């Protein structure tokens, strides 16, 4: 009989959710094993947009610079173009992914990080290599089969796909990060809402030198409005840049009721030729695969000692570029909680807050991504391109917009408005950064719910209100300049205060929990030379913010308090599930 392998946390899946869970846990010193049924990490680009919040997570976990070194930088991402083909007519552009001057300023004010385009086949090795270097045990070709729980842990049965034998891994907790067809989520009985397979899409990865059609309007995405582009899929034909300007991925729709077409090299090349619009450029097809557009999310992210993250809990199209971002942020939320429960600092009740905090985010992401597909239709409507018609009629409609007539002028206005409305897909800064957690791990301070003066999907609103991510402001410490986000994280709580906040410092030092302390003010450990923190902290100099290991404010007190130790102790008991 084979020996049972033991660990603290077993992670099923090595994609963005599983790899980042392993990285965070190993960074925090928690033993963990990752199993994946595959023989390698991702070999296709798949997910790619990496937003500011995810870059903040990667910054805290010490791999931000490794990602930046390989990613396409933000300034090459943002001329999202709508055209009849890359070589054909251009219909309009949207300044995207923070490249609109006003949005760019908002990005710089919101975070110390910059978003980038980091394809999944490059991201996964960064995460996994760092995780393994810090202690993760990674087992390729190891297929999860089933699990059983008891009062003390989870026993998973896995199969070694090389040897063909099965064995057991015993863990205190199990994380299912095994994608949109998650067997862990199914075995755990997680309740799901929504529908799978609402439309069909094809990914075609290819190599071609398309610099002459793209370098002058650098972008991650080129949307092609061509005959057949409204069938299934994500609303239009898409040419996505993987690496400027010779590695590409095309997304093309198919009728999901009729089934996927035969993905021959000839078929893939015909789609590439149609969307590129140049039959003479050499093209090398690397791979092609069919997938379905899904609109499904888990209502509960855990069952006992089993937790799920990433696509196992939220399944949606790639619109808005939210998939891997949400996955990495799921794992970051869960990892510090597991660490504190495993070392005895927190009660297992803390783990209940994972669903409370992340399920609303997953639901919002699924809704937003699918809504973005529908928001492509008005572009076709402006060109009368949704009704059944011949290709010749569509080209005639597109050409008609150039006429010197009142009808054509109205058509041009409708087209401009329809393209501009895609800002909800390509510049949804609020969706990226406005998460607000409400759970037992957040202590309300009695202030009323905040009001958003501007659209909360488009615009980020920083706040130090409990449940929000700590606002970014630049501080100095000696000759160093660093963000407020750089003072928190690292797997421990942080208390921030200022001149007059000595009682809060003493209170933090009196706790049994590790709490880093940060004092901001003239002549202090950190200074606020621009005055930004004084405004964004929303507390007096003698007030205090208690920030969780994931950078979210857990407790806020606006002023000094003679009973600071009692207030902080009570807050920690509530946050850690001991109340």
C-alpha positions in Angstrom: 0.0 0.0 0.0 1.4 3.4 -1.0 2.3 5.9 1.6 0.0 8.9 1.9 1.6 12.2 1.0 0.9 14.9 3.5 0.9 18.7 3.3 -1.0 21.7 4.7 -2.7 22.8 1.5 -3.3 20.8 -1.7 -3.9 23.0 -4.8 -5.5 21.4 -7.9 -4.5 23.3 -11.0 -1.4 25.3 -12.0 -3.1 28.2 -13.9 -3.2 31.8 -12.6 -5.4 30.9 -9.6 -3.5 27.8 -8.5 -0.1 29.3 -9.2 -0.7 32.5 -7.3 -2.2 30.6 -4.4 0.9 28.5 -4.2 3.1 31.6 -4.5 1.3 33.4 -1.7 1.2 30.4 0.6 4.9 29.6 0.1 5.8 33.2 0.6 3.9 33.0 3.9 5.7 29.8 4.8 2.7 27.5 4.4 3.6 24.0 3.0 1.7 23.3 -0.1 1.5 20.9 -3.1 0.3 21.7 -6.6 -1.0 19.0 -8.8 -1.9 19.4 -12.5 -3.0 16.7 -14.9 -1.0 18.3 -17.7 2.6 17.7 -18.6 3.5 21.4 -18.7 2.3 24.9 -17.9 0.0 26.8 -20.3 1.3 26.6 -23.9 -1.1 29.1 -25.4 -1.5 32.8 -24.6 -5.1 32.7 -23.3 -5.5 35.3 -20.5 -3.3 38.4 -21.0 -4.6 41.8 -19.7 -3.1 42.3 -16.3 -4.7 45.2 -14.4 -3.3 47.5 -11.7 -4.8 45.6 -8.7 -3.2 42.4 -9.9 0.1 44.1 -10.4 -0.2 45.4 -6.8 -0.7 41.8 -5.7 2.4 40.7 -7.7 4.3 43.6 -6.3 3.6 42.5 -2.7 4.5 38.9 -3.6 7.8 40.0 -5.1 7.4 39.2 -8.7 6.2 42.5 -10.2 9.5 43.2 -11.9 9.7 39.7 -13.4 6.3 40.3 -15.0 7.3 43.8 -16.3 10.4 42.3 -17.9 8.4 40.1 -20.2 5.1 41.9 -20.6 4.0 44.3 -23.4 4.0 47.7 -21.7 0.9 49.8 -21.3 1.7 52.4 -23.9 1.7 49.7 -26.6 -1.8 48.4 -25.6 -4.2 51.2 -26.1 -5.2 52.0 -29.7 -8.1 49.6 -29.8 -9.1 49.6 -33.4 -12.3 48.8 -35.3 -11.8 47.9 -38.9 -13.0 45.8 -41.8 -9.7 43.9 -41.7 -6.2 44.9 -40.6 -5.4 45.8 -44.2 -8.9 47.3 -44.8 -10.8 50.3 -43.8 -10.5 51.7 -40.2 -13.9 52.6 -38.7 -12.6 54.1 -35.4 -10.5 53.7 -32.3 -10.9 53.8 -28.6 -8.0 54.9 -26.4 -7.9 51.9 -24.1 -6.3 50.3 -21.0 -5.5 53.6 -19.4 -4.0 55.3 -22.5 -6.6 58.0 -22.7 -4.8 61.0 -21.2 -7.5 61.6 -18.5 -7.7 57.9 -17.6 -3.9 57.7 -17.6 -3.8 60.4 -15.0 -6.4 58.4 -13.0 -4.2 55.3 -13.2 -1.2 57.2 -12.0 -3.1 58.7 -9.1 -4.6 55.3 -8.1 -1.7 53.0 -7.9 2.1 52.6 -7.8 1.8 50.0 -10.5 1.0 50.0 -14.3 -1.2 47.6 -16.1 0.4 45.5 -18.8 -0.2 42.7 -21.3 1.2 39.5 -19.9 0.1 36.4 -21.8 -0.7 33.4 -19.7 2.0 31.2 -21.1 4.5 33.7 -19.9 2.7 34.6 -16.6 2.4 31.0 -15.3 6.1 30.3 -15.3 6.8 33.5 -13.4 4.3 32.5 -10.7 5.2 28.8 -10.5 9.0 29.3 -10.6 8.8 31.7 -7.7 6.4 29.4 -5.8 8.7 26.4 -6.2 11.7 28.4 -5.3 10.0 29.3 -2.0 8.8 25.8 -1.1 5.9 24.7 -3.3 6.0 21.0 -4.4 4.8 20.8 -8.0 3.6 17.5 -9.5 2.9 17.5 -13.3 0.8 14.7 -14.9 -1.0 14.2 -11.6 -4.7 14.0 -12.1 -7.2 14.8 -9.3 -9.8 12.1 -9.1 -11.8 12.7 -5.9 -11.7 13.8 -2.3 -13.3 13.1 1.1 -13.4 15.3 4.1 -13.4 14.7 7.8 -13.1 16.9 10.9 -9.3 17.3 10.5 -8.6 17.5 6.8 -9.2 16.4 3.3 -7.9 13.2 1.6 -7.6 13.5 -2.2 -7.1 10.6 -4.5 -4.9 11.4 -7.5 -3.6 9.4 -10.4 0.0 9.5 -11.7 -0.6 9.7 -15.4 2.9 8.5 -16.2 2.9 5.4 -14.0 -0.9 4.8 -14.1 -1.2 4.2 -10.4 -3.3 6.1 -7.8 -2.4 7.4 -4.4 -3.6 9.7 -1.7 -2.6 13.2 -0.7 -3.7 14.3 2.8 -4.1 18.0 3.4 -5.6 20.2 6.0 -7.3 22.3 3.2 -7.9 21.8 -0.5 -8.0 24.5 -3.1 -9.7 23.7 -6.4 -8.2 25.9 -9.1 -8.9 23.5 -11.9 -10.7 25.8 -14.3 -14.1 26.2 -15.9 -14.9 22.5 -15.8 -13.7 22.2 -12.2 -14.1 18.7 -10.9 -13.3 19.9 -7.4 -16.2 22.4 -7.5 -18.4 19.7 -8.8 -17.3 17.1 -6.1 -17.7 19.8 -3.4 -21.3 20.5 -4.6 -20.8 24.3 -5.0 -24.0 25.9 -6.1 -23.8 27.7 -9.4 -26.0 30.3 -11.1 -26.1 31.0 -14.8 -25.5 29.1 -18.0 -22.6 27.4 -19.7 -22.1 27.4 -23.5 -24.1 30.4 -24.5 -22.0 31.0 -27.6 -19.1 29.4 -29.5 -15.6 30.8 -30.2 -12.4 29.6 -31.8 -8.9 30.6 -30.8 -6.3 30.6 -33.6 -2.7 31.2 -32.5 -0.4 32.2 -35.4 2.8 33.9 -36.4 3.0 36.7 -39.0 4.8 40.0 -39.4 1.9 42.4 -39.2 4.0 45.5 -38.3 2.9 47.5 -41.3 -0.7 47.2 -40.3 -0.3 47.6 -36.5 2.9 49.4 -35.4 1.5 52.8 -36.3 -1.6 52.2 -34.1 -0.2 49.9 -31.4 -2.8 47.9 -29.6 -3.6 44.7 -27.8 -6.8 44.3 -29.7 -8.0 44.9 -33.3 -11.7 44.3 -33.8 -12.8 43.2 -37.3 -16.4 43.9 -38.5 -16.7 41.4 -41.4 -19.4 39.1 -42.8 -20.0 36.4 -40.2 -18.4 38.3 -37.3 -21.7 38.5 -35.4 -22.2 34.7 -35.3 -21.7 33.4 -31.8 -18.4 34.2 -30.1 -17.6 37.5 -28.5 -19.5 39.8 -30.9 -16.9 40.5 -33.7 -13.8 39.0 -35.1 -10.8 39.8 -33.0 -7.1 40.0 -33.8 -5.1 40.0 -30.6 -1.5 40.9 -30.3 0.5 38.4 -28.2 3.9 39.8 -28.9 4.4 43.0 -31.0 4.2 42.6 -33.9 4.6 39.0 -35.0 2.8 36.7 -32.5 -1.0 36.8 -32.7 -4.2 35.2 -31.6 -7.5 35.4 -33.5 -10.9 34.9 -31.8 -13.7 34.0 -34.3 -17.2 32.9 -33.5 -19.2 29.8 -34.6 -22.8 28.7 -34.2 -22.7 26.7 -30.9 -25.9 24.9 -31.8 -24.3 23.5 -34.9 -21.0 22.6 -33.2 -17.5 23.7 -33.8 -16.1 23.5 -37.3 -13.3 21.1 -38.3 -10.2 23.0 -37.1 -7.9 22.1 -39.9 -4.9 24.2 -40.8 -6.6 25.3 -44.0 -9.7 26.5 -42.1 -7.6 28.4 -39.5 -5.6 30.1 -42.3 -8.7 31.1 -44.1 -10.0 32.9 -41.0 -6.6 34.5 -40.5 -6.6 35.7 -44.1 -10.1 37.1 -43.8 -9.4 39.1 -40.7 -5.9 40.3 -41.7 -7.0 41.1 -45.3 -3.7 40.3 -46.9 -3.3 37.1 -48.8 0.5 37.5 -49.4 1.9 37.8 -45.9 3.5 34.5 -44.7 1.4 33.0 -42.0 2.3 30.1 -39.7 -0.6 28.5 -37.8 0.6 27.4 -34.3 -2.6 26.0 -32.9 -6.4 26.3 -32.9 -9.0 25.3 -30.4 -12.8 25.8 -29.8 -14.3 27.0 -26.6 -17.7 28.3 -25.4 -18.7 31.7 -23.9 -20.1 31.1 -20.4 -22.1 33.1 -18.0 -21.9 31.3 -14.7 -20.7 32.0 -11.2 -20.6 30.2 -7.9 -22.9 31.4 -5.1 -20.6 29.8 -2.5 -16.8 29.4 -2.9 -16.3 26.7 -0.3 -17.6 23.6 1.3 -16.0 22.6 4.6 -12.3 22.5 4.1 -12.5 22.7 0.3 -12.2 26.1 -1.4 -12.4 27.0 -5.1 -10.9 29.9 -6.9 -10.5 31.4 -10.4 -12.5 29.9 -13.3 -13.8 27.2 -11.1 -16.0 29.9 -9.5 -16.6 32.5 -12.2 -16.9 31.5 -15.9 -17.2 34.3 -18.4 -15.8 35.5 -21.8 -12.5 37.4 -22.0 -14.2 40.8 -22.3 -12.8 43.5 -20.0 -9.7 41.3 -19.4 -10.9 40.3 -16.0 -10.4 36.5 -15.9 -6.9 35.9 -14.7 -7.0 39.2 -12.6 -10.0 38.0 -10.6 -8.4 34.5 -10.3 -5.1 35.9 -8.8 -7.0 38.2 -6.5 -9.2 35.3 -5.3 -6.1 33.4 -4.3 -4.5 36.4 -2.6 -7.6 36.9 -0.5 -7.7 33.3 0.6 -4.0 32.6 1.2 -3.4 34.9 4.2 -6.6 33.6 5.8 -5.4 30.0 5.5 -2.0 31.0 6.9 -3.5 32.6 10.0 -5.9 29.7 10.6 -3.1 27.1 10.1 -0.7 28.8 12.5 -3.5 29.2 15.1 -3.7 33.0 15.0 -7.3 33.0 13.6 -10.3 30.9 14.1 -11.5 28.8 11.1 -14.5 31.2 11.0 -12.1 33.6 9.2 -12.3 31.3 6.2 -16.1 32.0 5.9 -15.2 35.5 4.8 -13.7 34.2 1.6 -17.1 33.6 0.0 -18.6 36.7 1.5 -15.8 38.9 0.0 -15.1 37.2 -3.3 -18.4 35.9 -4.5 -19.9 39.4 -5.1 -16.7 40.3 -7.1 -17.1 37.1 -9.2 -20.7 37.8 -9.9 -19.9 41.4 -11.0 -17.2 40.2 -13.3 -19.3 37.6 -15.0 -22.1 40.2 -15.5 -19.8 42.9 -16.8 -17.9 40.6 -19.2 -21.1 39.3 -20.8 -22.6 42.8 -21.0 -19.6 44.0 -22.9 -20.3 41.4 -25.6 -23.7 42.9 -26.1 -22.3 46.4 -26.2 -20.5 45.5 -29.5 -23.9 45.1 -31.3 -24.5 48.9 -31.7 -21.4 49.2 -33.8 -22.9 46.8 -36.3 -26.3 48.5 -35.9 -24.8 51.8 -36.9 -23.7 50.1 -40.2 -27.0 48.1 -40.6 -24.8 45.1 -40.3 -26.9 42.8 -38.0 -29.7 41.9 -40.4 -29.1 38.9 -42.7 -27.5 40.3 -45.9 -24.8 39.6 -48.5 -21.2 40.6 -47.9 -21.6 43.1 -50.7 -24.5 44.8 -48.8 -22.3 45.1 -45.7 -19.5 46.7 -47.7 -22.0 49.1 -49.3 -23.3 50.1 -45.8 -19.8 50.7 -44.6 -19.0 52.8 -47.7 -22.2 54.8 -47.3 -20.9 56.4 -44.2 -18.5 58.5 -46.4 -21.3 60.1 -48.4 -22.0 63.8 -48.1 -25.6 63.3 -47.0 -27.7 63.9 -43.9 -28.3 60.2 -43.5 -24.5 59.5 -43.8 -23.8 62.2 -41.2 -26.2 60.6 -38.8 -24.6 57.2 -39.5 -21.2 58.6 -38.7 -22.4 60.0 -35.4 -24.1 56.7 -34.5 -20.8 54.8 -35.3 -18.7 57.2 -33.2 -21.1 56.9 -30.2 -21.2 53.1 -30.5 -17.4 52.8 -30.6 -17.0 55.4 -27.8 -19.4 53.4 -25.6 -16.9 50.5 -25.6 -15.1 52.4 -22.9 -17.0 50.2 -20.5 -15.0 47.2 -21.8 -11.6 48.9 -22.4 -11.3 51.5 -19.6 -13.4 50.1 -16.7 -11.0 51.5 -14.0 -13.7 51.2 -11.3 -14.4 47.6 -12.0 -10.6 47.0 -11.6 -10.2 48.9 -8.3 -13.5 49.6 -6.6 -14.0 46.3 -4.8 -15.6 46.8 -1.4 -15.6 43.9 1.0 -18.4 43.4 3.6 -17.7 40.5 5.9 -16.9 39.5 9.5 -13.3 40.3 8.7 -14.2 44.0 8.2 -15.2 46.2 11.2 -17.6 49.0 10.1 -16.8 52.4 11.6 -20.4 53.7 11.5 -20.0 55.9 8.5 -22.7 55.8 5.9 -22.3 54.0 2.6 -20.2 56.1 0.3 -21.7 57.8 -2.7 -20.0 57.6 -6.1 -20.1 61.0 -7.8 -19.1 59.3 -11.1 -19.9 56.0 -12.7 -18.3 53.4 -10.4 -17.6 51.0 -13.3 -15.5 53.6 -15.1 -14.0 55.6 -12.3 -12.0 54.5 -9.3 -12.8 56.3 -6.0 -10.1 55.9 -3.3 -11.3 55.7 0.3 -10.0 54.4 3.6 -13.4 53.2 4.7 -13.3 49.7 6.1 -13.7 47.2 3.3 -11.8 49.2 0.7 -8.3 48.7 -0.5 -5.9 51.2 1.2 -5.5 54.4 -1.0 -2.2 54.8 -2.8 -0.1 57.9 -1.9 3.6 58.4 -2.4 5.6 58.7 0.9 9.2 59.2 1.6 11.5 57.4 4.0 15.0 59.0 4.0 16.0 59.1 0.3 13.4 56.4 -0.6 10.1 57.1 -2.2 7.5 54.4 -1.8 3.7 53.9 -1.9 1.5 53.5 1.0 0.8 50.0 -0.5 4.5 49.2 0.0 4.2 49.7 3.7 1.5 47.0 4.1 1.1 43.4 3.0 4.0 40.9 3.5 1.6 38.5 5.1 1.0 40.6 8.2 -1.4 43.3 9.5 -0.2 46.9 9.4 -1.4 49.8 11.6 -0.9 53.3 10.1 -1.1 56.4 12.2 0.6 59.8 12.5 1.9 62.3 15.0 -0.2 62.0 18.2 -1.0 58.3 17.5 1.3 56.9 20.1 -1.6 55.1 21.9 -2.3 53.2 18.7 1.3 52.1 18.4 1.4 50.9 22.0 -1.9 49.1 21.3 -0.5 47.3 18.2 2.6 46.3 20.1 0.5 44.8 22.9 -1.4 42.4 20.6 -0.5 38.7 20.2 -0.9 39.1 16.4 2.0 40.4 14.4 1.2 44.0 13.4 3.7 46.2 11.6 3.4 49.9 12.5 3.7 52.9 10.2 3.9 56.5 11.5 3.5 59.2 8.9 4.4 62.8 9.6 7.2 65.4 9.6 10.3 63.9 11.2 8.7 60.5 11.5 9.5 57.1 10.0 7.6 58.1 6.8 6.8 61.6 5.6 4.0 62.8 3.3 5.8 65.5 1.2 3.0 66.0 -1.2 0.3 66.0 1.4 -1.6 63.3 -0.5 -1.8 60.9 2.4 -3.2 63.6 4.8 -6.1 63.9 2.4 -6.6 60.3 1.3 -6.3 58.7 4.7 -9.6 60.3 5.8 -8.4 60.3 9.5 -6.7 62.8 11.7 -3.0 62.6 12.4 -3.7 60.8 15.7 -6.2 58.4 14.1 -5.5 54.9 12.9 -6.1 52.5 10.1 -5.6 48.7 10.5 -4.8 47.2 7.2 -5.1 43.4 6.5 -2.3 41.4 4.8 -4.1 41.8 1.5 -4.1 45.6 1.7 -7.7 46.1 2.6 -8.7 48.4 5.5 -10.2 46.3 8.3 -10.6 48.9 11.0 -10.6 52.7 11.1 -10.7 55.1 13.9 -10.6 58.8 12.9 -9.0 60.2 16.1 -6.8 59.4 19.0 -8.4 57.1 21.6 -7.5 56.7 25.3 -8.9 53.1 25.0 -6.9 52.4 21.8 -5.8 49.0 23.1 -9.3 47.8 24.0 -10.6 49.1 20.6 -7.9 47.4 18.6 -8.1 44.2 20.6 -11.9 44.0 20.0 -11.4 44.7 16.3 -8.9 41.9 15.9 -11.0 39.4 17.8 -13.8 40.2 15.3 -11.6 40.1 12.3 -9.9 36.8 13.3 -13.1 35.1 14.2 -12.6 35.0 17.9 -15.5 37.3 18.9 
